Amino acid sequence: MSDTVLFGIIFAGFFVLRFIAATVVFYYVLPAGDRCPNCDAPTIRVQSRFWNALLPWVRTSWCYSCGWEGFLRNGPLSSPAETQALTRKP
């Protein structure tokens, strides 16, 4: 095999491995559960055809307290009593 082909295969392999490593790291950086990373309030799950079809292992969420929207990993959900206590107005 020529040196050019060998270099191309190794270069492409490093590129693919870098993409896989970055994807795994960013997945574990996402918070698990339904709590907002900004204000720690419960978030609402948002249905998005594109993102839910492309990334079924994460949930698209929106925080009604601070307006944050983004991805969260699937994890433990807040209890309904706790959620109602946070949304009840005095």
Jmol script that loads the backbone (N, CA, C; Angstrom):
load data "model"
ATOM      1  N   MET A   1       0.853  -1.163   0.000  1.00  0.00           N
ATOM      2  CA  MET A   1       0.000   0.000   0.000  1.00  0.00           C
ATOM      3  C   MET A   1       0.905   1.234   0.000  1.00  0.00           C
ATOM      4  N   SER A   2       0.518   2.235  -0.756  1.00  0.00           N
ATOM      5  CA  SER A   2       1.356   3.421  -0.852  1.00  0.00           C
ATOM      6  C   SER A   2       1.235   4.271   0.415  1.00  0.00           C
ATOM      7  N   ASP A   3       2.208   5.129   0.604  1.00  0.00           N
ATOM      8  CA  ASP A   3       2.225   5.984   1.780  1.00  0.00           C
ATOM      9  C   ASP A   3       1.062   6.971   1.783  1.00  0.00           C
ATOM     10  N   THR A   4       0.649   7.421   0.629  1.00  0.00           N
ATOM     11  CA  THR A   4      -0.449   8.386   0.534  1.00  0.00           C
ATOM     12  C   THR A   4      -1.761   7.757   0.991  1.00  0.00           C
ATOM     13  N   VAL A   5      -2.048   6.559   0.565  1.00  0.00           N
ATOM     14  CA  VAL A   5      -3.274   5.862   0.955  1.00  0.00           C
ATOM     15  C   VAL A   5      -3.243   5.562   2.453  1.00  0.00           C
ATOM     16  N   LEU A   6      -2.106   5.107   2.954  1.00  0.00           N
ATOM     17  CA  LEU A   6      -1.962   4.814   4.377  1.00  0.00           C
ATOM     18  C   LEU A   6      -2.179   6.076   5.215  1.00  0.00           C
ATOM     19  N   PHE A   7      -1.603   7.189   4.787  1.00  0.00           N
ATOM     20  CA  PHE A   7      -1.798   8.455   5.482  1.00  0.00           C
ATOM     21  C   PHE A   7      -3.274   8.865   5.453  1.00  0.00           C
ATOM     22  N   GLY A   8      -3.929   8.708   4.336  1.00  0.00           N
ATOM     23  CA  GLY A   8      -5.348   9.062   4.218  1.00  0.00           C
ATOM     24  C   GLY A   8      -6.220   8.231   5.137  1.00  0.00           C
ATOM     25  N   ILE A   9      -5.942   6.946   5.236  1.00  0.00           N
ATOM     26  CA  ILE A   9      -6.723   6.068   6.113  1.00  0.00           C
ATOM     27  C   ILE A   9      -6.518   6.442   7.575  1.00  0.00           C
ATOM     28  N   ILE A  10      -5.282   6.680   7.959  1.00  0.00           N
ATOM     29  CA  ILE A  10      -4.996   7.058   9.346  1.00  0.00           C
ATOM     30  C   ILE A  10      -5.607   8.413   9.674  1.00  0.00           C
ATOM     31  N   PHE A  11      -5.489   9.367   8.770  1.00  0.00           N
ATOM     32  CA  PHE A  11      -6.049  10.700   8.977  1.00  0.00           C
ATOM     33  C   PHE A  11      -7.567  10.641   9.114  1.00  0.00           C
ATOM     34  N   ALA A  12      -8.225   9.888   8.255  1.00  0.00           N
ATOM     35  CA  ALA A  12      -9.680   9.742   8.325  1.00  0.00           C
ATOM     36  C   ALA A  12     -10.090   9.018   9.610  1.00  0.00           C
ATOM     37  N   GLY A  13      -9.312   8.027  10.012  1.00  0.00           N
ATOM     38  CA  GLY A  13      -9.596   7.314  11.266  1.00  0.00           C
ATOM     39  C   GLY A  13      -9.506   8.226  12.475  1.00  0.00           C
ATOM     40  N   PHE A  14      -8.488   9.078  12.529  1.00  0.00           N
ATOM     41  CA  PHE A  14      -8.384  10.033  13.637  1.00  0.00           C
ATOM     42  C   PHE A  14      -9.543  11.030  13.624  1.00  0.00           C
ATOM     43  N   PHE A  15      -9.980  11.435  12.464  1.00  0.00           N
ATOM     44  CA  PHE A  15     -11.099  12.360  12.353  1.00  0.00           C
ATOM     45  C   PHE A  15     -12.376  11.715  12.886  1.00  0.00           C
ATOM     46  N   VAL A  16     -12.627  10.478  12.521  1.00  0.00           N
ATOM     47  CA  VAL A  16     -13.815   9.760  12.982  1.00  0.00           C
ATOM     48  C   VAL A  16     -13.740   9.522  14.492  1.00  0.00           C
ATOM     49  N   LEU A  17     -12.587   9.128  15.003  1.00  0.00           N
ATOM     50  CA  LEU A  17     -12.435   8.903  16.440  1.00  0.00           C
ATOM     51  C   LEU A  17     -12.626  10.193  17.231  1.00  0.00           C
ATOM     52  N   ARG A  18     -12.156  11.309  16.701  1.00  0.00           N
ATOM     53  CA  ARG A  18     -12.335  12.597  17.370  1.00  0.00           C
ATOM     54  C   ARG A  18     -13.823  12.951  17.429  1.00  0.00           C
ATOM     55  N   PHE A  19     -14.551  12.714  16.379  1.00  0.00           N
ATOM     56  CA  PHE A  19     -15.992  12.978  16.344  1.00  0.00           C
ATOM     57  C   PHE A  19     -16.732  12.105  17.357  1.00  0.00           C
ATOM     58  N   ILE A  20     -16.385  10.839  17.437  1.00  0.00           N
ATOM     59  CA  ILE A  20     -17.027   9.926  18.384  1.00  0.00           C
ATOM     60  C   ILE A  20     -16.713  10.330  19.816  1.00  0.00           C
ATOM     61  N   ALA A  21     -15.462  10.661  20.104  1.00  0.00           N
ATOM     62  CA  ALA A  21     -15.075  11.069  21.459  1.00  0.00           C
ATOM     63  C   ALA A  21     -15.791  12.355  21.876  1.00  0.00           C
ATOM     64  N   ALA A  22     -15.886  13.330  20.978  1.00  0.00           N
ATOM     65  CA  ALA A  22     -16.577  14.582  21.303  1.00  0.00           C
ATOM     66  C   ALA A  22     -18.050  14.343  21.548  1.00  0.00           C
ATOM     67  N   THR A  23     -18.674  13.465  20.783  1.00  0.00           N
ATOM     68  CA  THR A  23     -20.091  13.162  20.968  1.00  0.00           C
ATOM     69  C   THR A  23     -20.336  12.513  22.328  1.00  0.00           C
ATOM     70  N   VAL A  24     -19.497  11.581  22.722  1.00  0.00           N
ATOM     71  CA  VAL A  24     -19.649  10.908  24.012  1.00  0.00           C
ATOM     72  C   VAL A  24     -19.448  11.901  25.158  1.00  0.00           C
ATOM     73  N   VAL A  25     -18.432  12.739  25.061  1.00  0.00           N
ATOM     74  CA  VAL A  25     -18.165  13.719  26.123  1.00  0.00           C
ATOM     75  C   VAL A  25     -19.319  14.701  26.251  1.00  0.00           C
ATOM     76  N   PHE A  26     -19.806  15.234  25.152  1.00  0.00           N
ATOM     77  CA  PHE A  26     -20.901  16.192  25.215  1.00  0.00           C
ATOM     78  C   PHE A  26     -22.190  15.552  25.697  1.00  0.00           C
ATOM     79  N   TYR A  27     -22.397  14.283  25.421  1.00  0.00           N
ATOM     80  CA  TYR A  27     -23.583  13.599  25.930  1.00  0.00           C
ATOM     81  C   TYR A  27     -23.545  13.537  27.456  1.00  0.00           C
ATOM     82  N   TYR A  28     -22.386  13.201  28.031  1.00  0.00           N
ATOM     83  CA  TYR A  28     -22.294  13.105  29.483  1.00  0.00           C
ATOM     84  C   TYR A  28     -22.216  14.459  30.164  1.00  0.00           C
ATOM     85  N   VAL A  29     -21.980  15.520  29.438  1.00  0.00           N
ATOM     86  CA  VAL A  29     -22.016  16.864  29.999  1.00  0.00           C
ATOM     87  C   VAL A  29     -23.454  17.334  30.180  1.00  0.00           C
ATOM     88  N   LEU A  30     -24.378  16.824  29.357  1.00  0.00           N
ATOM     89  CA  LEU A  30     -25.786  17.186  29.490  1.00  0.00           C
ATOM     90  C   LEU A  30     -26.314  16.734  30.845  1.00  0.00           C
ATOM     91  N   PRO A  31     -27.102  17.586  31.529  1.00  0.00           N
ATOM     92  CA  PRO A  31     -27.663  17.163  32.807  1.00  0.00           C
ATOM     93  C   PRO A  31     -28.736  16.095  32.627  1.00  0.00           C
ATOM     94  N   ALA A  32     -28.835  15.199  33.605  1.00  0.00           N
ATOM     95  CA  ALA A  32     -29.850  14.138  33.566  1.00  0.00           C
ATOM     96  C   ALA A  32     -31.060  14.566  34.378  1.00  0.00           C
ATOM     97  N   GLY A  33     -32.234  14.161  33.956  1.00  0.00           N
ATOM     98  CA  GLY A  33     -33.457  14.485  34.671  1.00  0.00           C
ATOM     99  C   GLY A  33     -34.251  15.562  33.972  1.00  0.00           C
ATOM    100  N   ASP A  34     -35.130  16.219  34.740  1.00  0.00           N
ATOM    101  CA  ASP A  34     -35.974  17.252  34.150  1.00  0.00           C
ATOM    102  C   ASP A  34     -35.751  18.618  34.793  1.00  0.00           C
ATOM    103  N   ARG A  35     -34.635  18.811  35.463  1.00  0.00           N
ATOM    104  CA  ARG A  35     -34.349  20.078  36.136  1.00  0.00           C
ATOM    105  C   ARG A  35     -33.561  21.005  35.216  1.00  0.00           C
ATOM    106  N   CYS A  36     -33.889  22.307  35.265  1.00  0.00           N
ATOM    107  CA  CYS A  36     -33.227  23.319  34.436  1.00  0.00           C
ATOM    108  C   CYS A  36     -31.786  23.512  34.914  1.00  0.00           C
ATOM    109  N   PRO A  37     -30.810  23.544  34.011  1.00  0.00           N
ATOM    110  CA  PRO A  37     -29.425  23.760  34.432  1.00  0.00           C
ATOM    111  C   PRO A  37     -29.169  25.188  34.913  1.00  0.00           C
ATOM    112  N   ASN A  38     -30.034  26.148  34.574  1.00  0.00           N
ATOM    113  CA  ASN A  38     -29.843  27.538  34.999  1.00  0.00           C
ATOM    114  C   ASN A  38     -30.461  27.826  36.358  1.00  0.00           C
ATOM    115  N   CYS A  39     -31.739  27.464  36.540  1.00  0.00           N
ATOM    116  CA  CYS A  39     -32.443  27.865  37.761  1.00  0.00           C
ATOM    117  C   CYS A  39     -32.919  26.686  38.605  1.00  0.00           C
ATOM    118  N   ASP A  40     -32.682  25.468  38.198  1.00  0.00           N
ATOM    119  CA  ASP A  40     -33.037  24.240  38.915  1.00  0.00           C
ATOM    120  C   ASP A  40     -34.548  24.058  39.089  1.00  0.00           C
ATOM    121  N   ALA A  41     -35.335  24.663  38.245  1.00  0.00           N
ATOM    122  CA  ALA A  41     -36.787  24.449  38.259  1.00  0.00           C
ATOM    123  C   ALA A  41     -37.120  23.294  37.318  1.00  0.00           C
ATOM    124  N   PRO A  42     -38.265  22.632  37.522  1.00  0.00           N
ATOM    125  CA  PRO A  42     -38.664  21.575  36.593  1.00  0.00           C
ATOM    126  C   PRO A  42     -38.923  22.144  35.195  1.00  0.00           C
ATOM    127  N   THR A  43     -38.568  21.390  34.188  1.00  0.00           N
ATOM    128  CA  THR A  43     -38.754  21.828  32.808  1.00  0.00           C
ATOM    129  C   THR A  43     -39.934  21.096  32.183  1.00  0.00           C
ATOM    130  N   ILE A  44     -40.372  21.620  31.072  1.00  0.00           N
ATOM    131  CA  ILE A  44     -41.453  21.017  30.302  1.00  0.00           C
ATOM    132  C   ILE A  44     -40.843  20.354  29.075  1.00  0.00           C
ATOM    133  N   ARG A  45     -41.291  19.149  28.782  1.00  0.00           N
ATOM    134  CA  ARG A  45     -40.811  18.459  27.588  1.00  0.00           C
ATOM    135  C   ARG A  45     -41.460  19.074  26.353  1.00  0.00           C
ATOM    136  N   VAL A  46     -40.644  19.380  25.346  1.00  0.00           N
ATOM    137  CA  VAL A  46     -41.113  19.995  24.108  1.00  0.00           C
ATOM    138  C   VAL A  46     -41.018  18.959  22.995  1.00  0.00           C
ATOM    139  N   GLN A  47     -42.079  18.795  22.233  1.00  0.00           N
ATOM    140  CA  GLN A  47     -42.072  17.854  21.119  1.00  0.00           C
ATOM    141  C   GLN A  47     -41.488  18.533  19.884  1.00  0.00           C
ATOM    142  N   SER A  48     -40.419  18.006  19.378  1.00  0.00           N
ATOM    143  CA  SER A  48     -39.774  18.506  18.174  1.00  0.00           C
ATOM    144  C   SER A  48     -39.544  17.322  17.251  1.00  0.00           C
ATOM    145  N   ARG A  49     -40.221  17.306  16.126  1.00  0.00           N
ATOM    146  CA  ARG A  49     -40.108  16.153  15.222  1.00  0.00           C
ATOM    147  C   ARG A  49     -38.676  15.905  14.796  1.00  0.00           C
ATOM    148  N   PHE A  50     -37.974  16.977  14.438  1.00  0.00           N
ATOM    149  CA  PHE A  50     -36.612  16.824  13.928  1.00  0.00           C
ATOM    150  C   PHE A  50     -35.673  16.296  15.006  1.00  0.00           C
ATOM    151  N   TRP A  51     -35.604  16.996  16.152  1.00  0.00           N
ATOM    152  CA  TRP A  51     -34.652  16.596  17.189  1.00  0.00           C
ATOM    153  C   TRP A  51     -35.024  15.273  17.837  1.00  0.00           C
ATOM    154  N   ASN A  52     -36.314  15.026  18.049  1.00  0.00           N
ATOM    155  CA  ASN A  52     -36.715  13.759  18.669  1.00  0.00           C
ATOM    156  C   ASN A  52     -36.469  12.571  17.746  1.00  0.00           C
ATOM    157  N   ALA A  53     -36.521  12.776  16.438  1.00  0.00           N
ATOM    158  CA  ALA A  53     -36.220  11.696  15.502  1.00  0.00           C
ATOM    159  C   ALA A  53     -34.710  11.494  15.376  1.00  0.00           C
ATOM    160  N   LEU A  54     -33.949  12.588  15.401  1.00  0.00           N
ATOM    161  CA  LEU A  54     -32.495  12.511  15.236  1.00  0.00           C
ATOM    162  C   LEU A  54     -31.805  12.037  16.511  1.00  0.00           C
ATOM    163  N   LEU A  55     -32.269  12.502  17.669  1.00  0.00           N
ATOM    164  CA  LEU A  55     -31.653  12.170  18.956  1.00  0.00           C
ATOM    165  C   LEU A  55     -32.695  11.616  19.921  1.00  0.00           C
ATOM    166  N   PRO A  56     -33.106  10.370  19.766  1.00  0.00           N
ATOM    167  CA  PRO A  56     -34.175   9.843  20.627  1.00  0.00           C
ATOM    168  C   PRO A  56     -33.740   9.596  22.069  1.00  0.00           C
ATOM    169  N   TRP A  57     -32.451   9.594  22.375  1.00  0.00           N
ATOM    170  CA  TRP A  57     -31.967   9.308  23.713  1.00  0.00           C
ATOM    171  C   TRP A  57     -31.858  10.562  24.579  1.00  0.00           C
ATOM    172  N   VAL A  58     -32.195  11.733  24.053  1.00  0.00           N
ATOM    173  CA  VAL A  58     -32.245  12.958  24.848  1.00  0.00           C
ATOM    174  C   VAL A  58     -33.653  13.543  24.767  1.00  0.00           C
ATOM    175  N   ARG A  59     -33.983  14.413  25.706  1.00  0.00           N
ATOM    176  CA  ARG A  59     -35.293  15.061  25.688  1.00  0.00           C
ATOM    177  C   ARG A  59     -35.111  16.550  25.437  1.00  0.00           C
ATOM    178  N   THR A  60     -35.912  17.092  24.536  1.00  0.00           N
ATOM    179  CA  THR A  60     -35.910  18.525  24.290  1.00  0.00           C
ATOM    180  C   THR A  60     -36.793  19.160  25.348  1.00  0.00           C
ATOM    181  N   SER A  61     -36.267  20.154  26.051  1.00  0.00           N
ATOM    182  CA  SER A  61     -36.959  20.725  27.195  1.00  0.00           C
ATOM    183  C   SER A  61     -36.969  22.234  27.135  1.00  0.00           C
ATOM    184  N   TRP A  62     -37.936  22.810  27.865  1.00  0.00           N
ATOM    185  CA  TRP A  62     -38.062  24.256  27.995  1.00  0.00           C
ATOM    186  C   TRP A  62     -38.408  24.566  29.442  1.00  0.00           C
ATOM    187  N   CYS A  63     -37.739  25.561  30.018  1.00  0.00           N
ATOM    188  CA  CYS A  63     -37.986  25.975  31.392  1.00  0.00           C
ATOM    189  C   CYS A  63     -38.927  27.171  31.376  1.00  0.00           C
ATOM    190  N   TYR A  64     -40.058  27.037  32.027  1.00  0.00           N
ATOM    191  CA  TYR A  64     -41.018  28.124  32.057  1.00  0.00           C
ATOM    192  C   TYR A  64     -40.656  29.181  33.090  1.00  0.00           C
ATOM    193  N   SER A  65     -39.676  28.927  33.953  1.00  0.00           N
ATOM    194  CA  SER A  65     -39.252  29.920  34.941  1.00  0.00           C
ATOM    195  C   SER A  65     -38.277  30.936  34.355  1.00  0.00           C
ATOM    196  N   CYS A  66     -37.266  30.445  33.639  1.00  0.00           N
ATOM    197  CA  CYS A  66     -36.238  31.356  33.120  1.00  0.00           C
ATOM    198  C   CYS A  66     -36.187  31.420  31.597  1.00  0.00           C
ATOM    199  N   GLY A  67     -36.927  30.547  30.902  1.00  0.00           N
ATOM    200  CA  GLY A  67     -36.962  30.581  29.445  1.00  0.00           C
ATOM    201  C   GLY A  67     -35.864  29.770  28.770  1.00  0.00           C
ATOM    202  N   TRP A  68     -35.083  29.000  29.537  1.00  0.00           N
ATOM    203  CA  TRP A  68     -34.026  28.173  28.950  1.00  0.00           C
ATOM    204  C   TRP A  68     -34.659  27.081  28.098  1.00  0.00           C
ATOM    205  N   GLU A  69     -34.034  26.763  26.971  1.00  0.00           N
ATOM    206  CA  GLU A  69     -34.457  25.633  26.158  1.00  0.00           C
ATOM    207  C   GLU A  69     -33.222  24.894  25.671  1.00  0.00           C
ATOM    208  N   GLY A  70     -33.322  23.573  25.656  1.00  0.00           N
ATOM    209  CA  GLY A  70     -32.183  22.772  25.231  1.00  0.00           C
ATOM    210  C   GLY A  70     -32.444  21.298  25.446  1.00  0.00           C
ATOM    211  N   PHE A  71     -31.345  20.552  25.528  1.00  0.00           N
ATOM    212  CA  PHE A  71     -31.413  19.103  25.657  1.00  0.00           C
ATOM    213  C   PHE A  71     -31.072  18.675  27.069  1.00  0.00           C
ATOM    214  N   LEU A  72     -31.744  17.630  27.523  1.00  0.00           N
ATOM    215  CA  LEU A  72     -31.446  16.985  28.795  1.00  0.00           C
ATOM    216  C   LEU A  72     -31.400  15.482  28.565  1.00  0.00           C
ATOM    217  N   ARG A  73     -30.545  14.799  29.323  1.00  0.00           N
ATOM    218  CA  ARG A  73     -30.530  13.348  29.252  1.00  0.00           C
ATOM    219  C   ARG A  73     -31.739  12.803  29.997  1.00  0.00           C
ATOM    220  N   ASN A  74     -32.197  11.633  29.605  1.00  0.00           N
ATOM    221  CA  ASN A  74     -33.286  10.988  30.328  1.00  0.00           C
ATOM    222  C   ASN A  74     -32.786  10.607  31.711  1.00  0.00           C
ATOM    223  N   GLY A  75     -33.601  10.860  32.711  1.00  0.00           N
ATOM    224  CA  GLY A  75     -33.205  10.577  34.087  1.00  0.00           C
ATOM    225  C   GLY A  75     -34.393  10.692  35.011  1.00  0.00           C
ATOM    226  N   PRO A  76     -34.122  10.857  36.308  1.00  0.00           N
ATOM    227  CA  PRO A  76     -35.224  10.932  37.271  1.00  0.00           C
ATOM    228  C   PRO A  76     -36.053  12.202  37.061  1.00  0.00           C
ATOM    229  N   LEU A  77     -37.368  12.057  37.179  1.00  0.00           N
ATOM    230  CA  LEU A  77     -38.281  13.181  37.003  1.00  0.00           C
ATOM    231  C   LEU A  77     -38.702  13.724  38.367  1.00  0.00           C
ATOM    232  N   SER A  78     -39.030  14.995  38.416  1.00  0.00           N
ATOM    233  CA  SER A  78     -39.502  15.617  39.644  1.00  0.00           C
ATOM    234  C   SER A  78     -40.890  15.098  39.985  1.00  0.00           C
ATOM    235  N   SER A  79     -41.187  15.080  41.271  1.00  0.00           N
ATOM    236  CA  SER A  79     -42.512  14.619  41.684  1.00  0.00           C
ATOM    237  C   SER A  79     -43.550  15.690  41.350  1.00  0.00           C
ATOM    238  N   PRO A  80     -44.795  15.292  41.050  1.00  0.00           N
ATOM    239  CA  PRO A  80     -45.832  16.274  40.715  1.00  0.00           C
ATOM    240  C   PRO A  80     -46.113  17.251  41.859  1.00  0.00           C
ATOM    241  N   ALA A  81     -46.026  16.798  43.124  1.00  0.00           N
ATOM    242  CA  ALA A  81     -46.273  17.691  44.259  1.00  0.00           C
ATOM    243  C   ALA A  81     -45.229  18.797  44.326  1.00  0.00           C
ATOM    244  N   GLU A  82     -43.984  18.435  44.064  1.00  0.00           N
ATOM    245  CA  GLU A  82     -42.908  19.431  44.066  1.00  0.00           C
ATOM    246  C   GLU A  82     -43.081  20.421  42.928  1.00  0.00           C
ATOM    247  N   THR A  83     -43.504  19.940  41.781  1.00  0.00           N
ATOM    248  CA  THR A  83     -43.722  20.804  40.630  1.00  0.00           C
ATOM    249  C   THR A  83     -44.875  21.778  40.898  1.00  0.00           C
ATOM    250  N   GLN A  84     -45.962  21.292  41.505  1.00  0.00           N
ATOM    251  CA  GLN A  84     -47.087  22.170  41.804  1.00  0.00           C
ATOM    252  C   GLN A  84     -46.711  23.213  42.849  1.00  0.00           C
ATOM    253  N   ALA A  85     -45.882  22.846  43.806  1.00  0.00           N
ATOM    254  CA  ALA A  85     -45.459  23.793  44.843  1.00  0.00           C
ATOM    255  C   ALA A  85     -44.627  24.909  44.223  1.00  0.00           C
ATOM    256  N   LEU A  86     -43.851  24.609  43.221  1.00  0.00           N
ATOM    257  CA  LEU A  86     -43.025  25.631  42.589  1.00  0.00           C
ATOM    258  C   LEU A  86     -43.838  26.549  41.696  1.00  0.00           C
ATOM    259  N   THR A  87     -44.909  26.035  41.097  1.00  0.00           N
ATOM    260  CA  THR A  87     -45.681  26.846  40.163  1.00  0.00           C
ATOM    261  C   THR A  87     -46.852  27.569  40.821  1.00  0.00           C
ATOM    262  N   ARG A  88     -47.170  27.236  42.067  1.00  0.00           N
ATOM    263  CA  ARG A  88     -48.277  27.881  42.761  1.00  0.00           C
ATOM    264  C   ARG A  88     -47.898  29.310  43.124  1.00  0.00           C
ATOM    265  N   LYS A  89     -48.788  30.230  42.848  1.00  0.00           N
ATOM    266  CA  LYS A  89     -48.526  31.640  43.143  1.00  0.00           C
ATOM    267  C   LYS A  89     -49.069  31.966  44.540  1.00  0.00           C
ATOM    268  N   PRO A  90     -48.316  32.719  45.336  1.00  0.00           N
ATOM    269  CA  PRO A  90     -48.759  33.039  46.707  1.00  0.00           C
ATOM    270  C   PRO A  90     -49.885  34.038  46.725  1.00  0.00           C
TER     271      PRO A  90
END
end "model"
wireframe off; spacefill off
backbone 0.3
color backbone group
